[in-house]
Amino acid sequence: MAKKLYLSSRDKKIAGVCGGIAEYLDVDPTVVRLGWIIFTLLSMGIGILAYILAWAVIPKR
């Protein structure tokens, strides 16, 4: 069975993007959130735009 990426409805802080990615990758959501924060800081805010885009593109379960 193929895994599919969905927004998380159980583990979400804002929209469930990081929680959904963590469920898909089978890792702790905190690791994904910290990685996303580091990416956002190092990319001078591009992570925020990527989060909004992911929120719009990734379907709800």
Rosetta constraint file for C-alpha pairs under 8 A:
AtomPair CA 3 CA 24 HARMONIC 6.90 0.50
AtomPair CA 4 CA 24 HARMONIC 6.93 0.50
AtomPair CA 5 CA 20 HARMONIC 6.48 0.50
AtomPair CA 5 CA 21 HARMONIC 6.75 0.50
AtomPair CA 5 CA 24 HARMONIC 5.74 0.50
AtomPair CA 5 CA 58 HARMONIC 6.90 0.50
AtomPair CA 5 CA 59 HARMONIC 7.68 0.50
AtomPair CA 6 CA 17 HARMONIC 7.95 0.50
AtomPair CA 6 CA 20 HARMONIC 5.45 0.50
AtomPair CA 6 CA 21 HARMONIC 7.65 0.50
AtomPair CA 6 CA 24 HARMONIC 7.88 0.50
AtomPair CA 6 CA 58 HARMONIC 5.79 0.50
AtomPair CA 6 CA 59 HARMONIC 5.36 0.50
AtomPair CA 6 CA 60 HARMONIC 5.44 0.50
AtomPair CA 6 CA 61 HARMONIC 5.64 0.50
AtomPair CA 7 CA 15 HARMONIC 7.24 0.50
AtomPair CA 7 CA 16 HARMONIC 4.93 0.50
AtomPair CA 7 CA 17 HARMONIC 5.30 0.50
AtomPair CA 7 CA 19 HARMONIC 7.01 0.50
AtomPair CA 7 CA 20 HARMONIC 4.60 0.50
AtomPair CA 7 CA 21 HARMONIC 7.69 0.50
AtomPair CA 7 CA 55 HARMONIC 7.67 0.50
AtomPair CA 7 CA 58 HARMONIC 6.21 0.50
AtomPair CA 7 CA 59 HARMONIC 6.19 0.50
AtomPair CA 7 CA 60 HARMONIC 5.09 0.50
AtomPair CA 7 CA 61 HARMONIC 6.63 0.50
AtomPair CA 8 CA 12 HARMONIC 6.05 0.50
AtomPair CA 8 CA 15 HARMONIC 7.84 0.50
AtomPair CA 8 CA 16 HARMONIC 4.57 0.50
AtomPair CA 8 CA 17 HARMONIC 6.66 0.50
AtomPair CA 8 CA 18 HARMONIC 7.90 0.50
AtomPair CA 8 CA 19 HARMONIC 5.24 0.50
AtomPair CA 8 CA 20 HARMONIC 4.37 0.50
AtomPair CA 8 CA 23 HARMONIC 7.67 0.50
AtomPair CA 8 CA 60 HARMONIC 7.46 0.50
AtomPair CA 8 CA 61 HARMONIC 7.56 0.50
AtomPair CA 9 CA 16 HARMONIC 6.36 0.50
AtomPair CA 9 CA 60 HARMONIC 7.91 0.50
AtomPair CA 9 CA 61 HARMONIC 7.69 0.50
AtomPair CA 10 CA 19 HARMONIC 7.97 0.50
AtomPair CA 11 CA 16 HARMONIC 6.44 0.50
AtomPair CA 11 CA 19 HARMONIC 5.23 0.50
AtomPair CA 11 CA 20 HARMONIC 7.75 0.50
AtomPair CA 11 CA 29 HARMONIC 7.80 0.50
AtomPair CA 12 CA 16 HARMONIC 4.07 0.50
AtomPair CA 12 CA 17 HARMONIC 7.36 0.50
AtomPair CA 12 CA 18 HARMONIC 7.44 0.50
AtomPair CA 12 CA 19 HARMONIC 5.68 0.50
AtomPair CA 15 CA 55 HARMONIC 6.65 0.50
AtomPair CA 16 CA 20 HARMONIC 5.84 0.50
AtomPair CA 16 CA 55 HARMONIC 7.91 0.50
AtomPair CA 17 CA 21 HARMONIC 6.22 0.50
AtomPair CA 17 CA 51 HARMONIC 7.18 0.50
AtomPair CA 17 CA 54 HARMONIC 6.78 0.50
AtomPair CA 17 CA 55 HARMONIC 6.13 0.50
AtomPair CA 17 CA 58 HARMONIC 7.75 0.50
AtomPair CA 18 CA 22 HARMONIC 6.03 0.50
AtomPair CA 18 CA 29 HARMONIC 6.32 0.50
AtomPair CA 18 CA 32 HARMONIC 5.89 0.50
AtomPair CA 18 CA 33 HARMONIC 5.90 0.50
AtomPair CA 18 CA 36 HARMONIC 7.98 0.50
AtomPair CA 19 CA 23 HARMONIC 6.18 0.50
AtomPair CA 19 CA 29 HARMONIC 5.30 0.50
AtomPair CA 19 CA 32 HARMONIC 7.76 0.50
AtomPair CA 20 CA 24 HARMONIC 6.16 0.50
AtomPair CA 21 CA 25 HARMONIC 6.09 0.50
AtomPair CA 21 CA 29 HARMONIC 7.84 0.50
AtomPair CA 21 CA 32 HARMONIC 7.40 0.50
AtomPair CA 22 CA 26 HARMONIC 5.58 0.50
AtomPair CA 22 CA 27 HARMONIC 5.07 0.50
AtomPair CA 22 CA 28 HARMONIC 6.00 0.50
AtomPair CA 22 CA 29 HARMONIC 4.97 0.50
AtomPair CA 22 CA 32 HARMONIC 6.22 0.50
AtomPair CA 23 CA 27 HARMONIC 6.61 0.50
AtomPair CA 23 CA 28 HARMONIC 7.97 0.50
AtomPair CA 23 CA 29 HARMONIC 7.62 0.50
AtomPair CA 27 CA 31 HARMONIC 7.31 0.50
AtomPair CA 27 CA 32 HARMONIC 7.77 0.50
AtomPair CA 28 CA 32 HARMONIC 7.00 0.50
AtomPair CA 29 CA 33 HARMONIC 6.15 0.50
AtomPair CA 30 CA 34 HARMONIC 6.06 0.50
AtomPair CA 31 CA 35 HARMONIC 6.10 0.50
AtomPair CA 32 CA 36 HARMONIC 6.09 0.50
AtomPair CA 33 CA 37 HARMONIC 6.17 0.50
AtomPair CA 34 CA 38 HARMONIC 6.15 0.50
AtomPair CA 35 CA 39 HARMONIC 6.06 0.50
AtomPair CA 36 CA 40 HARMONIC 6.07 0.50
AtomPair CA 36 CA 47 HARMONIC 6.71 0.50
AtomPair CA 37 CA 41 HARMONIC 6.20 0.50
AtomPair CA 37 CA 47 HARMONIC 7.51 0.50
AtomPair CA 38 CA 42 HARMONIC 6.08 0.50
AtomPair CA 39 CA 43 HARMONIC 5.89 0.50
AtomPair CA 39 CA 47 HARMONIC 6.07 0.50
AtomPair CA 40 CA 44 HARMONIC 6.12 0.50
AtomPair CA 40 CA 45 HARMONIC 4.89 0.50
AtomPair CA 40 CA 46 HARMONIC 5.83 0.50
AtomPair CA 40 CA 47 HARMONIC 4.10 0.50
AtomPair CA 40 CA 48 HARMONIC 6.44 0.50
AtomPair CA 41 CA 45 HARMONIC 6.13 0.50
AtomPair CA 41 CA 47 HARMONIC 7.76 0.50
AtomPair CA 43 CA 47 HARMONIC 6.84 0.50
AtomPair CA 45 CA 49 HARMONIC 7.25 0.50
AtomPair CA 46 CA 50 HARMONIC 6.22 0.50
AtomPair CA 47 CA 51 HARMONIC 6.00 0.50
AtomPair CA 48 CA 52 HARMONIC 6.34 0.50
AtomPair CA 49 CA 53 HARMONIC 6.14 0.50
AtomPair CA 50 CA 54 HARMONIC 6.01 0.50
AtomPair CA 51 CA 55 HARMONIC 6.04 0.50
AtomPair CA 52 CA 56 HARMONIC 6.30 0.50
AtomPair CA 53 CA 57 HARMONIC 6.14 0.50
AtomPair CA 54 CA 58 HARMONIC 5.65 0.50
